Amino acid sequence: SDLYVGGYFLTAGGVSANSVAKWNGVAWTNLAVGMNNEVHALAVNTNGDLYAGGVFTTAGGLGANRVAKWSGAAWTNLGAGMNADVTALAMGTNGELYAGGNFTNAGGIGARYVAKWNGSTWTNLGSGMDNMVQALAIDTNGNVYAGGSFTNAGGIGANYLARWNGSMWTNVGSGMDGSVQSLAIGTNGDMYAGGSFS
């Protein structure tokens, strides 16, 4: 299976590759002309499409504001994209894409630091957060966990970590005492978090 890498580089294994590349187990290849700026997050859906999020405003030479999809042959944008950086991406249980970051607008609608792409349009997740989302993870029941620099999610106190059940945000216990920068769900459903907390 292929490995995708995103970051802020110009070559991969000697091959020209602007901020994104693919390793097939033998060699590096580029994904067309790549991005014009940093890639901070990658996610792959069940049919193999790659989603990239970051600081970039072009993907494959086409306008793509901070988020784009690679079909295996070409880049496409996801509507109007975001008005600021995307730092986290996660695929939902029904093939939808969740994005988190520093943005307050997704596809022309207000979306505070987190949004959902259903394949054709962006929607917000309630009133969102009061600060940046840096990590996303989705459990087998479709609950979306968001971690970041926020202390409020959907109008309720949520210290750096919150859960979206499809209709509302809830806190996850008393949360953390500092920002959450990474999240992962284990095979048994346990969630792991890393960040600047003690």
C-alpha positions as CSV (number, residue, x, y, z in Angstrom):
1,S,0.0,0.0,0.0
2,D,1.1,3.6,-0.7
3,L,2.4,6.0,1.9
4,Y,1.6,9.7,1.5
5,V,3.8,12.4,3.1
6,G,3.0,16.1,3.5
7,G,5.1,18.9,4.9
8,Y,7.2,21.8,3.5
9,F,9.7,20.2,1.1
10,L,10.6,20.6,-2.6
11,T,12.0,17.1,-3.3
12,A,11.3,13.5,-2.2
13,G,14.0,10.9,-2.9
14,G,15.5,13.3,-5.5
15,V,12.1,13.7,-7.3
16,S,10.6,17.2,-7.5
17,A,7.6,17.1,-5.1
18,N,6.2,20.3,-3.7
19,S,5.0,19.7,-0.1
20,V,3.4,16.3,-0.9
21,A,4.7,13.0,-2.2
22,K,3.8,9.3,-2.4
23,W,6.1,6.3,-1.6
24,N,4.9,3.0,-3.2
25,G,7.4,0.8,-1.3
26,V,10.1,1.2,-4.0
27,A,10.2,4.8,-5.2
28,W,8.9,8.4,-4.5
29,T,6.6,10.1,-6.9
30,N,5.0,13.5,-6.9
31,L,1.3,14.3,-7.0
32,A,1.4,16.6,-10.1
33,V,3.0,19.9,-9.2
34,G,1.9,19.6,-5.6
35,M,1.2,22.7,-3.4
36,N,2.4,26.2,-3.3
37,N,2.9,26.1,0.5
38,E,2.9,23.8,3.5
39,V,0.8,20.7,4.0
40,H,-0.1,20.1,7.6
41,A,-2.7,17.2,7.4
42,L,-3.6,14.2,5.2
43,A,-6.5,11.8,5.2
44,V,-7.5,9.0,2.8
45,N,-11.1,7.8,2.2
46,T,-12.1,4.3,1.6
47,N,-11.9,4.6,-2.2
48,G,-8.3,5.8,-2.0
49,D,-8.8,9.5,-2.6
50,L,-6.3,11.6,-0.6
51,Y,-7.3,14.8,1.1
52,A,-4.7,17.4,2.1
53,G,-5.0,20.4,4.4
54,G,-2.5,23.2,5.2
55,V,-1.4,26.7,4.4
56,F,-1.5,26.3,0.5
57,T,-3.7,28.2,-1.9
58,T,-3.0,26.1,-5.0
59,A,-2.9,22.3,-5.5
60,G,-1.7,21.0,-8.9
61,G,-1.6,24.6,-10.1
62,L,-5.4,25.1,-9.4
63,G,-6.8,27.4,-6.8
64,A,-7.5,25.4,-3.6
65,N,-7.8,27.4,-0.4
66,R,-6.0,25.3,2.2
67,V,-7.7,22.0,1.4
68,A,-7.8,19.8,-1.7
69,K,-8.5,16.3,-3.0
70,W,-6.1,14.1,-5.0
71,S,-8.0,11.4,-7.1
72,G,-4.9,9.5,-8.1
73,A,-4.6,11.6,-11.3
74,A,-5.5,15.2,-10.5
75,W,-6.2,17.7,-7.7
76,T,-9.6,19.3,-7.2
77,N,-10.6,22.0,-4.7
78,L,-13.3,21.5,-2.1
79,G,-15.5,24.4,-3.0
80,A,-14.1,27.8,-1.8
81,G,-12.0,26.1,0.9
82,M,-11.0,27.9,4.1
83,N,-10.0,31.4,5.0
84,A,-7.1,30.3,7.1
85,D,-4.9,27.3,7.8
86,V,-6.2,23.7,8.0
87,T,-4.2,21.7,10.6
88,A,-6.2,18.5,11.1
89,L,-8.3,16.2,8.8
90,A,-10.3,13.1,9.6
91,M,-12.6,10.8,7.6
92,G,-16.0,10.2,9.0
93,T,-17.7,6.8,9.1
94,N,-20.0,7.8,6.2
95,G,-17.2,9.1,4.0
96,E,-17.5,12.7,5.0
97,L,-14.4,14.8,5.7
98,Y,-13.8,16.8,8.9
99,A,-11.4,19.6,9.0
100,G,-10.0,21.6,11.9
101,G,-7.6,24.6,12.0
102,N,-7.3,28.3,12.4
103,F,-10.2,29.2,10.0
104,T,-13.5,30.9,10.8
105,N,-15.0,30.4,7.3
106,A,-15.4,27.2,5.2
107,G,-16.9,27.3,1.7
108,G,-18.2,30.8,2.3
109,I,-20.1,30.0,5.5
110,G,-19.2,30.8,9.1
111,A,-17.4,27.7,10.6
112,R,-15.4,28.5,13.7
113,Y,-12.2,26.3,13.6
114,V,-14.0,23.1,12.5
115,A,-16.1,22.1,9.5
116,K,-17.5,19.1,7.6
117,W,-17.4,18.4,3.8
118,N,-20.1,16.0,2.5
119,G,-18.6,15.7,-1.0
120,S,-20.3,18.9,-2.3
121,T,-20.7,21.5,0.5
122,W,-19.2,22.6,3.7
123,T,-21.2,22.8,6.9
124,N,-20.3,24.0,10.4
125,L,-20.5,21.9,13.5
126,G,-22.8,24.0,15.6
127,S,-21.1,27.2,16.8
128,G,-17.7,25.6,16.7
129,M,-14.9,26.6,19.1
130,D,-13.4,29.7,20.6
131,N,-9.9,28.9,19.4
132,M,-7.9,26.7,17.0
133,V,-8.5,23.0,16.5
134,Q,-5.2,21.1,16.1
135,A,-6.3,17.5,16.1
136,L,-9.3,15.3,15.1
137,A,-10.2,11.7,15.6
138,I,-13.4,9.7,14.9
139,D,-14.6,6.7,16.8
140,T,-16.5,3.7,15.4
141,N,-19.8,5.2,16.4
142,G,-19.1,8.3,14.4
143,N,-18.3,10.6,17.3
144,V,-15.9,13.3,16.3
145,Y,-13.2,14.3,18.9
146,A,-11.5,17.6,18.5
147,G,-8.4,18.8,20.4
148,G,-6.8,22.2,20.3
149,S,-6.3,25.5,22.0
150,F,-10.0,26.1,22.8
151,T,-11.8,26.2,26.1
152,N,-15.3,26.5,24.7
153,A,-17.1,24.2,22.2
154,G,-20.6,24.8,21.0
155,G,-21.1,27.4,23.8
156,I,-20.1,25.1,26.6
157,G,-16.9,24.9,28.6
158,A,-14.6,22.3,27.1
159,N,-10.9,22.4,28.1
160,Y,-8.9,21.7,25.0
161,L,-10.9,18.6,24.1
162,A,-14.5,18.1,23.0
163,R,-16.8,15.5,21.4
164,W,-19.3,16.1,18.6
165,N,-22.1,13.5,18.4
166,G,-23.5,14.8,15.1
167,S,-25.7,17.4,16.6
168,M,-24.0,18.9,19.7
169,W,-20.7,19.4,21.4
170,T,-20.0,18.0,24.9
171,N,-16.9,18.1,27.0
172,V,-14.8,15.1,27.7
173,G,-14.6,14.9,31.4
174,S,-12.8,18.0,32.8
175,G,-10.4,18.0,29.8
176,M,-6.8,19.1,30.0
177,D,-4.8,22.0,31.5
178,G,-3.1,22.8,28.2
179,S,-3.6,22.4,24.4
180,V,-4.2,19.1,22.7
181,Q,-2.1,18.6,19.5
182,S,-2.7,14.9,18.6
183,L,-5.5,12.4,19.0
184,A,-5.8,8.7,18.1
185,I,-8.5,6.0,18.6
186,G,-7.4,2.6,19.6
187,T,-8.9,-0.6,18.2
188,N,-10.9,-1.1,21.4
189,G,-12.3,2.4,21.2
190,D,-10.0,4.1,23.7
191,M,-8.9,7.6,22.8
192,Y,-5.3,8.7,23.3
193,A,-4.3,12.4,23.4
194,G,-1.0,14.2,23.3
195,G,-0.2,17.9,23.7
196,S,1.1,20.6,26.0
197,F,-0.8,19.6,29.1
198,S,0.5,18.1,32.4
